[in-house]
Amino acid sequence: MSTQTDTPGTPDSTRKPGKTGGPGRLGRHEFLTRNFGVLSILAVLVVLFVFFSVQTDVFLTTDNLVNVARQVAPTVIVAVAMTFVITTGNIDLSVGSTLGLTAASLAIFAESRNALVAVALTLVLGLGIGMINGALTAYGKLQSFIVTLAALTAVRGLALLITDGYSTPITSDALLPIGNGKLAGLYTPTWIALVVVALGWYVFNHTRFGRYVVATGSNAESLRRAGVDVRRIQLAVLTLTGLAAGLAGVITASRLASGSANSGTLFELEVITAVVLGGTALMGGKGSIVGSAIGALTLGVISNGLVLLRVDVYWVPITQGLILIVAILLNAKLFGRVTGQQG
């Protein structure tokens, strides 16, 4: 990044001509540097829209786009929370299993309780799983990768245990609008995702907690010496992903009108890919809520476009895996060149 800054009282004549070309060009350079990840994935999304709209007439129809927005809503919601986690330098691999357990639990809770209580219990379950992950990571001093990898297996096993591997139908009419209701032309999950993105963006960019999240990933020791309990930040962000995965489980189960322990298989791959595509640094210290949301939408568009083109459905996870590898390479190399860092 350029060392020149716009300091009040500094005459323009003192600026060296040539490299920056004045404050306008400097401002554009800083804007591109700061938002490179978001702008790059946005450009990819535009290209995909053009490609699929040319290849099939169905893609740009209102019904299809509205359905895509509903389908990616759970990914967007959890990607927002995952952005906080990865920005701190941690990761949560258990979100897919948590989605499966909470989806199955919602159906089971709804059999004997009213809809509101069932949803509340399901969200508390997701929050509790995230809190356990956070406590083991922050206070148990274990790597989040190991903790959440263990949770990935254990939570999925618990979901299969309580359901015997079978789906549980949801018969409560009060729950179905959560996944299938419409307002102003958009499905309820889409509205929930938009609210989550707005709240996540505000907290990440305009609150002390958001600043602490970035500082934890970039220089945790300095933050600790400043008197901030870094462990509480780690606990909070991992608890947040558990809650978000619980909400995704509620949406998924209510949309399908059944709770299945197999829901969310490979969901963690999709979420992490979306976050990395959006420009969040895997090593921590940098993240973008908007970028993660666009990354999730990009994956949804790819999946939808491949289906419309009648490509074998098994190519979808293969494509997502390849995209993740490319995203990591770009994250480590190309972004480093743009920001002037060595990658």
C-alpha positions as CSV (number, residue, x, y, z in Angstrom):
1,M,0.0,0.0,0.0
2,S,1.2,3.5,-0.7
3,T,2.8,5.4,2.2
4,Q,1.3,8.7,1.1
5,T,-1.8,9.8,3.0
6,D,-4.1,12.7,2.7
7,T,-3.1,14.7,5.8
8,P,-5.0,17.9,6.6
9,G,-3.0,21.0,5.8
10,T,-0.6,19.2,3.3
11,P,-0.4,21.2,0.1
12,D,-0.9,19.3,-3.1
13,S,2.3,20.8,-4.5
14,T,4.3,18.7,-2.0
15,R,3.2,15.4,-3.5
16,K,5.6,13.7,-5.8
17,P,4.3,13.4,-9.3
18,G,4.2,10.1,-11.2
19,K,3.2,7.1,-9.1
20,T,0.0,8.0,-7.3
21,G,-1.3,10.6,-9.8
22,G,-3.1,12.6,-7.1
23,P,-5.6,11.8,-4.4
24,G,-8.2,10.5,-6.8
25,R,-6.0,7.7,-8.1
26,L,-4.7,6.9,-4.6
27,G,-8.3,6.6,-3.4
28,R,-9.2,4.2,-6.2
29,H,-6.1,2.2,-5.5
30,E,-7.0,1.9,-1.8
31,F,-10.6,1.0,-2.7
32,L,-9.5,-1.7,-5.2
33,T,-7.0,-3.1,-2.7
34,R,-9.5,-3.2,0.2
35,N,-12.3,-4.7,-1.8
36,F,-10.4,-6.9,-4.3
37,G,-11.9,-10.1,-3.0
38,V,-15.4,-8.8,-3.2
39,L,-15.0,-7.3,-6.6
40,S,-13.3,-10.4,-8.1
41,I,-16.0,-12.8,-6.9
42,L,-18.7,-10.3,-8.1
43,A,-17.1,-10.3,-11.5
44,V,-17.1,-14.1,-11.6
45,L,-20.8,-14.1,-10.6
46,V,-21.6,-11.7,-13.5
47,V,-19.7,-14.0,-15.9
48,L,-21.7,-17.0,-14.7
49,F,-25.0,-15.1,-15.0
50,V,-24.1,-14.3,-18.6
51,F,-22.9,-17.8,-19.4
52,F,-25.9,-19.7,-18.0
53,S,-28.4,-17.2,-19.4
54,V,-27.0,-17.8,-22.9
55,Q,-26.9,-21.6,-22.4
56,T,-30.4,-22.0,-21.1
57,D,-33.6,-19.8,-21.3
58,V,-34.8,-21.0,-17.9
59,F,-31.9,-19.6,-15.9
60,L,-33.0,-15.9,-15.9
61,T,-36.6,-16.5,-15.2
62,T,-38.0,-15.0,-12.1
63,D,-39.1,-18.3,-10.6
64,N,-35.7,-19.9,-11.1
65,L,-33.8,-16.9,-9.5
66,V,-36.2,-16.8,-6.6
67,N,-35.7,-20.5,-6.0
68,V,-31.9,-20.1,-6.2
69,A,-32.1,-17.3,-3.6
70,R,-34.1,-19.6,-1.3
71,Q,-31.8,-22.6,-1.8
72,V,-28.6,-20.6,-0.9
73,A,-30.1,-18.9,2.1
74,P,-28.8,-21.5,4.7
75,T,-25.3,-21.3,3.1
76,V,-25.4,-17.5,3.2
77,I,-26.5,-17.5,6.9
78,V,-23.7,-19.9,8.0
79,A,-21.1,-18.2,5.8
80,V,-21.7,-14.9,7.6
81,A,-21.0,-16.6,10.9
82,M,-18.0,-18.5,9.4
83,T,-16.5,-15.2,8.3
84,F,-16.1,-14.2,11.9
85,V,-14.6,-17.6,12.8
86,I,-12.1,-17.7,9.9
87,T,-11.1,-14.0,10.4
88,T,-10.0,-14.9,13.9
89,G,-7.8,-17.6,12.4
90,N,-10.0,-20.5,13.4
91,I,-12.4,-22.8,11.5
92,D,-15.6,-24.7,12.2
93,L,-15.9,-28.0,10.3
94,S,-18.9,-29.2,12.3
95,V,-21.6,-26.8,10.8
96,G,-22.9,-29.5,8.3
97,S,-23.3,-32.1,11.1
98,T,-24.9,-29.4,13.3
99,L,-27.4,-28.6,10.5
100,G,-28.3,-32.3,10.2
101,L,-28.8,-32.7,14.0
102,T,-30.9,-29.6,14.4
103,A,-33.0,-30.4,11.3
104,A,-33.8,-33.8,12.8
105,S,-34.3,-32.4,16.2
106,L,-36.8,-29.7,15.0
107,A,-39.0,-32.5,13.6
108,I,-38.8,-34.5,16.8
109,F,-39.4,-31.4,19.0
110,A,-42.4,-30.5,16.9
111,E,-44.1,-33.8,17.6
112,S,-44.8,-32.9,21.2
113,R,-44.4,-29.2,21.5
114,N,-45.7,-26.1,19.7
115,A,-43.8,-24.6,16.8
116,L,-42.3,-21.7,18.7
117,V,-40.9,-23.9,21.5
118,A,-39.6,-26.4,19.0
119,V,-37.7,-23.7,17.1
120,A,-36.3,-22.2,20.3
121,L,-35.1,-25.6,21.5
122,T,-33.5,-26.3,18.1
123,L,-31.6,-22.9,18.1
124,V,-30.5,-23.5,21.7
125,L,-29.2,-26.9,20.6
126,G,-27.1,-25.4,17.8
127,L,-25.9,-22.7,20.1
128,G,-24.8,-25.3,22.7
129,I,-22.8,-27.2,20.1
130,G,-21.0,-24.1,19.1
131,M,-20.4,-23.1,22.7
132,I,-18.8,-26.5,23.4
133,N,-16.6,-26.1,20.3
134,G,-15.7,-22.6,21.4
135,A,-14.9,-23.6,25.0
136,L,-12.7,-26.4,24.0
137,T,-10.8,-24.2,21.6
138,A,-10.5,-21.1,23.7
139,Y,-10.2,-22.4,27.2
140,G,-9.1,-26.0,26.5
141,K,-6.3,-24.5,24.2
142,L,-7.1,-27.0,21.5
143,Q,-6.9,-26.3,17.8
144,S,-10.4,-25.4,16.4
145,F,-9.6,-27.7,13.4
146,I,-9.3,-30.7,15.6
147,V,-12.1,-29.8,17.9
148,T,-14.6,-29.2,15.1
149,L,-13.4,-32.2,13.1
150,A,-14.2,-34.4,16.1
151,A,-17.6,-32.6,16.5
152,L,-18.3,-33.2,12.8
153,T,-18.2,-37.0,13.4
154,A,-19.8,-37.0,16.9
155,V,-22.7,-34.7,16.1
156,R,-23.5,-36.5,12.9
157,G,-23.5,-39.8,14.8
158,L,-25.8,-38.3,17.5
159,A,-28.2,-37.3,14.7
160,L,-28.3,-40.8,13.3
161,L,-28.7,-42.2,16.7
162,I,-31.8,-40.3,17.6
163,T,-33.4,-40.9,14.2
164,D,-32.2,-44.4,13.5
165,G,-31.2,-43.0,10.1
166,Y,-34.8,-42.2,9.1
167,S,-36.4,-38.9,8.2
168,T,-39.0,-37.5,10.6
169,P,-41.9,-35.7,8.9
170,I,-43.0,-32.3,10.1
171,T,-46.7,-32.1,10.3
172,S,-47.0,-28.7,12.1
173,D,-48.4,-26.2,9.7
174,A,-46.9,-23.4,11.8
175,L,-43.4,-24.5,10.9
176,L,-43.7,-24.8,7.1
177,P,-43.9,-21.0,6.4
178,I,-40.4,-20.7,7.7
179,G,-39.1,-22.5,4.7
180,N,-41.8,-22.0,2.2
181,G,-43.6,-18.7,3.0
182,K,-43.4,-15.8,0.7
183,L,-43.2,-12.0,1.2
184,A,-43.0,-9.5,-1.6
185,G,-42.1,-12.2,-4.1
186,L,-39.2,-13.7,-2.1
187,Y,-39.3,-16.8,0.1
188,T,-38.9,-16.4,3.9
189,P,-35.4,-18.0,4.0
190,T,-34.2,-15.3,1.6
191,W,-35.5,-12.5,3.9
192,I,-33.9,-14.2,6.9
193,A,-30.6,-14.4,5.0
194,L,-30.7,-10.8,4.0
195,V,-31.3,-9.7,7.6
196,V,-28.4,-11.9,8.8
197,V,-26.1,-10.4,6.2
198,A,-27.1,-6.9,7.2
199,L,-26.6,-7.6,10.9
200,G,-23.3,-9.4,10.2
201,W,-22.0,-6.6,8.1
202,Y,-22.8,-4.0,10.7
203,V,-21.3,-5.9,13.6
204,F,-18.2,-6.8,11.6
205,N,-17.5,-3.3,10.3
206,H,-19.0,-0.9,12.8
207,T,-18.6,-2.4,16.3
208,R,-15.9,-3.0,18.8
209,F,-16.5,-6.7,18.7
210,G,-15.9,-6.7,14.9
211,R,-12.6,-4.9,15.4
212,Y,-11.6,-7.4,18.0
213,V,-12.4,-10.3,15.6
214,V,-10.0,-8.8,13.0
215,A,-7.3,-8.0,15.6
216,T,-7.5,-11.6,17.0
217,G,-6.7,-13.0,13.6
218,S,-4.0,-10.4,12.7
219,N,-2.2,-10.1,16.0
220,A,-3.8,-11.8,19.0
221,E,-0.9,-11.2,21.3
222,S,-1.0,-7.5,20.9
223,L,-4.8,-7.6,21.5
224,R,-4.2,-9.7,24.7
225,R,-1.6,-7.2,25.9
226,A,-4.1,-4.4,25.4
227,G,-6.3,-6.1,28.0
228,V,-8.8,-7.9,25.7
229,D,-9.7,-11.5,26.6
230,V,-9.0,-13.2,23.3
231,R,-10.5,-16.4,24.6
232,R,-13.9,-14.8,24.9
233,I,-13.7,-13.6,21.2
234,Q,-12.9,-17.2,20.1
235,L,-15.7,-18.6,22.2
236,A,-18.1,-16.0,20.8
237,V,-17.4,-16.6,17.2
238,L,-17.6,-20.4,17.4
239,T,-20.8,-20.1,19.4
240,L,-22.1,-17.9,16.6
241,T,-21.5,-20.6,14.0
242,G,-23.3,-23.1,16.0
243,L,-26.3,-20.8,16.3
244,A,-26.2,-20.0,12.6
245,A,-26.0,-23.8,11.7
246,G,-29.0,-24.3,14.0
247,L,-31.0,-21.6,12.1
248,A,-29.9,-23.2,8.8
249,G,-31.2,-26.6,10.2
250,V,-34.6,-25.0,11.0
251,I,-34.9,-23.5,7.5
252,T,-33.9,-26.7,5.8
253,A,-36.2,-28.9,7.8
254,S,-39.2,-26.6,7.4
255,R,-38.5,-26.2,3.7
256,L,-38.4,-30.0,3.1
257,A,-41.2,-30.6,5.7
258,S,-39.0,-33.3,7.3
259,G,-36.0,-33.6,9.5
260,S,-33.2,-35.8,8.3
261,A,-29.9,-36.7,10.0
262,N,-28.3,-36.8,6.6
263,S,-29.1,-33.1,5.9
264,G,-26.0,-30.9,5.5
265,T,-23.6,-33.5,4.2
266,L,-20.6,-31.7,2.8
267,F,-22.3,-28.4,3.9
268,E,-19.1,-27.3,5.7
269,L,-17.2,-27.6,2.4
270,E,-19.7,-25.3,0.7
271,V,-19.7,-22.7,3.5
272,I,-15.9,-22.6,3.7
273,T,-15.6,-22.3,-0.1
274,A,-18.1,-19.4,-0.1
275,V,-16.1,-17.6,2.6
276,V,-12.8,-18.0,0.9
277,L,-14.2,-17.1,-2.5
278,G,-15.5,-13.9,-0.9
279,G,-11.9,-12.8,0.1
280,T,-11.6,-13.8,3.7
281,A,-8.1,-14.8,4.5
282,L,-7.7,-18.4,5.7
283,M,-4.9,-17.4,8.1
284,G,-7.1,-14.7,9.7
285,G,-7.0,-11.0,10.0
286,K,-9.2,-10.1,7.0
287,G,-12.8,-10.9,6.1
288,S,-15.8,-9.7,4.2
289,I,-19.4,-10.4,5.1
290,V,-20.6,-9.1,1.7
291,G,-18.0,-11.2,-0.1
292,S,-19.0,-14.3,1.8
293,A,-22.6,-13.8,0.8
294,I,-21.7,-13.3,-2.9
295,G,-19.5,-16.4,-2.7
296,A,-22.4,-18.4,-1.4
297,L,-24.6,-17.1,-4.2
298,T,-22.0,-17.9,-6.7
299,L,-21.9,-21.5,-5.6
300,G,-25.7,-21.6,-5.7
301,V,-25.7,-20.3,-9.3
302,I,-23.1,-22.8,-10.4
303,S,-25.1,-25.7,-8.9
304,N,-28.4,-24.4,-10.4
305,G,-26.8,-23.8,-13.8
306,L,-25.2,-27.2,-14.0
307,V,-28.6,-28.8,-13.2
308,L,-30.3,-26.8,-15.8
309,L,-27.7,-27.9,-18.3
310,R,-28.5,-31.5,-17.4
311,V,-24.9,-32.1,-16.1
312,D,-24.6,-35.1,-13.9
313,V,-25.5,-34.1,-10.3
314,Y,-22.3,-35.8,-9.0
315,W,-20.3,-33.1,-10.8
316,V,-21.5,-30.4,-8.3
317,P,-19.4,-31.5,-5.3
318,I,-16.5,-32.1,-7.7
319,T,-16.8,-28.6,-9.0
320,Q,-17.1,-27.1,-5.6
321,G,-13.9,-28.9,-4.5
322,L,-12.0,-27.6,-7.5
323,I,-13.3,-24.1,-6.9
324,L,-12.1,-24.3,-3.3
325,I,-8.6,-25.2,-4.4
326,V,-8.5,-22.3,-6.9
327,A,-9.9,-19.9,-4.3
328,I,-7.2,-20.9,-1.9
329,L,-4.5,-20.3,-4.5
330,L,-6.0,-16.9,-5.4
331,N,-6.4,-16.1,-1.7
332,A,-2.7,-16.8,-1.1
333,K,-1.1,-15.5,-4.3
334,L,-3.1,-13.1,-6.3
335,F,-4.4,-11.1,-3.4
336,G,-0.9,-10.8,-2.0
337,R,0.3,-9.3,-5.2
338,V,-2.5,-6.7,-5.3
339,T,-1.9,-5.7,-1.7
340,G,1.8,-5.6,-2.2
341,Q,2.4,-8.5,0.2
342,Q,4.4,-11.6,-0.6
343,G,2.2,-14.7,-1.0
